[in-house]
Amino acid sequence: MEQSIQLQVKQDSIWKNKQFIYLLASSVFSSLGASMFLFTQSWYIVTILNLQAAVGFVMIGSTLPQIFLLFIGGVIADRWDKTRLMFWSDLTRVILIFSLVIVLVAYAVIPIFIFVIYAVAFGVLGAFFYPARDSIIPMITEDHNLTKANSLIQGTNQLSMLAGPLVCGVLITLFNFQTTFFIVAILLAAGTLPLYFMRESKVEKERVEGTPLKKELMEGLLYIKGSSLLQGLLLISVLINLIIVGPLFMGLPIFVRNVLDGTALSYSLIEGSLSIGLLIGSIIMFAWNTNRHRGKIALYSLLCLSFSYLLFSQTTTFTTGLATIFLVGGFIQITTLPVISIIQRQVSKEYLGRIMSLMTISSMGLTPISYGVTSMLLTVGLTIQDIMFWSSLILIVVTIGVILSARQIRATH
């Protein structure tokens, strides 16, 4: 049975919106816990198991199931109670982490195949959690607060990515891996609790006759096929994740070492500048909270992102590298947040889970492809600076073409 959730929220201020505060509180604890888990897991594999190459296999074990199941997760999110779907996904993850602590205490050393199994399980759970979370935001938030709500959620994620490794480094140094994994489980459990209370909100559910899963999958694809607006917005996501993510995130340490002649400290500062840029971009969109011209903002910000990326590819000094990578991070958020808000506002609620899952797929699914293409280009002899330069030029040309042709996106609020 399909359950369409419509949470009735009347407050003007997002801080008075109890349902969103529950979601934000959950995101704070869950994002921090997830960031800490990834860091602790990777450090354990590298230092205790001494299997540096295995870190990549564990990451693949988490990513692949999520990519393949995300669209199905979107269908389930459109059918069922989204708050319950998020709650049970998070609670299962908590149980898995606690069981990992028990295994670590009992056997002293966790073999690598255990981490792979857990990674697959987390990937499956994420495939159901994220479409539900992203599609419930417009149901608990008024339209004029959509950009602000998305900015808060994304900003929370960025803060967690910054704070998680730092907190883990302190915990592992002062205590041990068992204690650190246990604290991660506590944080994830704290993130699950607010989701439970979201059930207490005023929820109006409409029950309609269920349809086969395959039919709902096809309906979601046909919905996108019939909307040039959605196709254009998905194209923006594809451009960012295919052209920028691989050369930038994979090539950043190579760029710092070979072009900037930097050290490990230089690399960490460049990474930090990128993360701070992402965070500041979220803060700007939160403060701006625009309800108009979201399409134009996304398109022109994408053009600014393209030129910032071009400037970074041509920098040869550490100082200009810090400045330009900061701009890249900021414009990534200023581009993507309006796109998400447009989709949440324009898409019919009965399709929102499926459409948001496709947005996530365009990110997660294209990232490995972008990494692979970047690796191939490096193998045939191109430098990382050349790859960044030409990819930024391609992005500039395509973006200008989209700006000139995509009238519907430009006119969308």
N, C-alpha and C positions, 0 to 999 in steps of 0.2 A: 504494500500500500504506500502510495506517495503522500508525504506529509509536507505541506508548504507552510513554512514558519513565517509568521509576520509578527514581530514583536512591536508592540505599540509604545512608542516613545514620544513624549510631547515636549520635553525640555529643550530650551534654546541652547543652553551651554552644554558642551560635551562632558564637562566635569560633573554635571548633575545627572548624567545618563548612567543609571546604575548598571544596566546591562553591559554597556561598553566598558565601564570601570572593571567589572568582573573579567571581561575578555582581556583588557589591558594588563590587569594583575596576573592573570594566567600566563600571558605572553612574557612578562618580565621574568617570572621564575622559570618557565619552561625554556625560554631562549637562553638564559644564563646556564641552566642545567645542561642543555644540549651542547652549548659551546664548550663547557667544561668537560663533558664526557668525551667529545671528539679529541680535545687536546690530551686528556689523560690516557685515552685509549692509544693514540698515536705514540705518545711518549713511552708508554709501557711496551708497545711492540718494538720500538727502536732500542730502548735501553735494557729492558729485562730479557726479551726474547731475541734481541739482536738480529731482527729481520726487517731491515730498512725497506727493502723492496716490497714486503708484504703489506705495507701501509696502503699502497695503491690498490691492491686486490681487495682489501677490506672496504675501501671507499667505493669501489666498483660494486661490491656486494650490496651496499646500501643504495647506490644510485640506480642500478638497472631495474630492480623490482619496482622502485618508485616510478620510474619513467613508464614502464609497461602497464602499471595498474592505476596511474593517475586519472585517466579518463573514466575508467570504471568507478574510481573513487568519486569523481564528479557526479556520475549518475546516481550513486548511492546518496551523496549529499543532497541531490535534488529530490530524492525519494523520501528520505528519513529525517528525523529530528536532528538537526545539525549540532545542537548542544550535546545531545546524548552521544552522537558519533565522535565528537571531539573528546568528551569525557572518557569514554571507554578506550579510545585509542591511546590517550595519555596515561590512563590507569594501567593499561597493559604494559606500556613502556616502563612505568615505575616498577611493576612486578618483575620485569626482566632485569632491571638494574639491580634490584635487591637480590635476585637470584645469582647475579654475577658476583656480588660481594660474598655470598655464601660459598660459591665455587672457589673464589680466590682464597678465602679463609681455610677451606677444607683441603685444597690441593696445593697451596703456596704459589704455584705457577700456572697460569691459564694458557693452554695451548692455542695456537693461532686459529685453528678451525672453529673454536668456540667464538672468537671475535667475528669470524666470517658469518657464522650462524646468526649471531645477534645483529650484525649489520643488515643481513637480509630481512630479519624480523622488523627492525626499525624502518627499513625502506618501505615495507608493506604497510606498516602503521601510518607512516607519513603520507602515503598515497591516499589515505582516507581522511587524515586530519586536515591537511592544508586546503583542499577544495572546500571543506566545510567551513573552515575559519574565514577564508577569503570571501566566500559567498554569503556569510551571515552578517558581515559588517554593514552592508546597506539595509539590512532588515532590522538592525538595532540602532541605526544612526540616521538622523535626518539628512536630506540631500545637501544642505548647506554646510554640513560638518563632515562630509565624506573625505575630502582632501585632508582635513585635520586628523581624522581617525586613522586613515592609512599612513599618514606621516608619523603618528605616534607609534603605531605597530612596527613600521619599518625602522624608526629611530631606536626603538627598544632592541630590535635585532642587532643593529649596528653597535649599540653600547655593549650588548652581550658579547659580540665578537671581540670587542676591545678588552672587556673586563675578564672574560672567561679564562683565557690563557694566563693572565696575571694572577688571578686568584688561585688557579691550579698550581702554578709555579711555587707560590708560597705554601700551599697545603702539602704538596709532595715533599718540599724541602723540610717543613716542620714535622710532618707526620709520615704517612706512607700511602701507597696506592689503595689499600683497603679503606682507609679513612676517607680518602678523596672520593672514591666511587660511592661510598656511603653518603657523603654530603651531597653528591650529585643526585642520588636517589631521593634524598630529603627535599631538595629544591624542586625536582620534578613532581614530587607528591604535593608540594605547596602550590605548584602550578595547576594541578588537577582540581584542587578544592574549589576555586572560584567557578570552574565550569559546572560543578555540581549545583551550585546555588543559582546558576542561570536558569535552571529548571523552575525556580520559584517565580520567574517573571510572568507577566501576562502574555500568554502565547495563544494565538488563534490558529488552529490547525484545520485545514480543509482536507478531507479524505476523498480521494478519487480512486477509481478503479485502476489497479496496477497494470502495467504493460510490460512485455518482455524486455529484458535487459538489452538485447541486441537492437531492438527497435528504438529504445531510448538513446543508444549510442548513435544510431544513424540519424535520429532527429536532431541531435546536437550538431553533427557535422553539416546537415542540411541547413540548419539555422545559420551557421557561419557562412555557408555557400551563398545564402540569400542576402547577406549583409555586407556591402562594400565597406561600410564603416569598420566592422569587426575585422575584416581582412586587412585593412590598412593599419589598424592598431596592432594586430598580430605581426604584421610586417615590421613595425617599429621594434617590437620585442625581439624578433628574429635578427634584425640588423645589429642590435646591441650585443646579443649573445653569440652570434656567429662571427662577427667581424672584430669586436673589441675584446671579448672575454678571453679567448685563447691567447692571442699575442700579448695582451696586457698582463693577465694574472699568471700565466705560465712563463712568459718571457721576462717578467719583472726582475727576478734575481739575476738572469743573464744580462739584462740591460744595465743593472746597477754595477755588475762586476766588469763587463767588457766595455761599456760606453762611459759610465761615470767613474770607473776605476775605484769603486767603493768597497767597503768592508761589510761584515755582517751587521755592524751597527748602522751603517748607511742604508742597508736593505731594510732593516727594521724601521728606521725613520721614514723611508719612502712608503712602506706599507702603512705605517701609522698615519702619514699625511693623506693617503688614499682613504683610509677608514674614517678619518676626521672629516674629510670632504663629503663622504657619504652621509655622515651624521649631520653635518651642517646643512646639506641639501634637504634632509628631512625636516630640520628645524625651520628652514626658510619656508618650506611648503606648509608647515604647521602654522607659522605666524601669518603667512599670506592667506591661506585658507580660501583661495579663490573659487567662486562658483561660476565664473564666466570665462569664456575663451580658453577652456582647458585644452582643446585640440591645438590651437595656435601655440599655446605655451609648450606643449609636448614637442611639436614640430620644430619650433625655433630653438628650443633647448637642445634638441637632438643635433641641430646644426652647430650650436655652440660647443656641444660635446665633441663633435667631429673635429672642429678646429683646435680645441684644447688637446685632443689626442694627437693631432698633427704637430702641435707645438712641443708636446712631450717627446715625440719621436725624434725631434731635431735638437733637443737640449743636450748639452755636453757638460754642464756644470751641476753640481749637487743642489745648489740653491734654486736654480730655475727648475730643476727636476721636482723638488719639493712643491714649488708653487703650481706648476702645471698639472702634476698628478692630483693635487688638491682640487683643482678646477674640474678635472675629469670625474672625480668622485662626486662632487657637488652636482654637476650636470646630469650624471647618471640618475640620481634621485629626482631631480627636477623634471626629467623626461618621463621616468617610469611611473611616478606617483599620479600625475594627471591621467595617464593612460588607464591605470587601474580604476581610478575614480569614474572615468567615462564609461568603462565597461560595466561597473557596478550600477551606474545610474541608467544606462541605456538598455541593458539586456533584461529581458523578461525574467522574473524571479524563478520561474520553473526551469529555466535553462542555465541559471547563473553558476551552479556548481560545475557543470560540464565546461562552460566557457572559461572559468577561472582555472580549471585543471589544465586546459590547453595552453593558457598563458604560462603556467608552471612548466609544462612539457617543453614549450618553446625555449625556456631558459635551461632546464636541466638536460633536455635531450640534445640540444645543440652544443652545449658546452664541451662534452667529450669529442664531438666532431671538430669543433674549433681547435681543441688541444691537438687532435690528430693531424689536422692540416698544418698547424704551426710547426709541429715536430717534423713533418715531411719536408716543409720548406727549409727548416734549419739543416736537415740532413743533406739536401741537395746543394747547400752552400750559401744560401741567403743569410745575411746577418739579421739579428732581431730588430735592429734599427731600420733596415730595409723593409722588413715585414710590417712593422708598425707604420712606417711612412706610407706604403702603398695601400694598406688596409684603411688608413685614415682618409686617403684620397678617394678610394672607392666609396667610403661612407659619405663623404662630402657630396660627391656627384649624385649618389642615389638619394640622399636626403633632399637635395635641391629639387630633384625630379619629383619626389613625393610631395614637397611643399607646393610645387607648381600645379600638380595634377589632382591632389587629394582635397578637393573643395569641401567635401562632406566633413572631413576631419577638421579642417580650419573653421568650419561653422559650428562645430559641436561644443557645447558648454559642459 
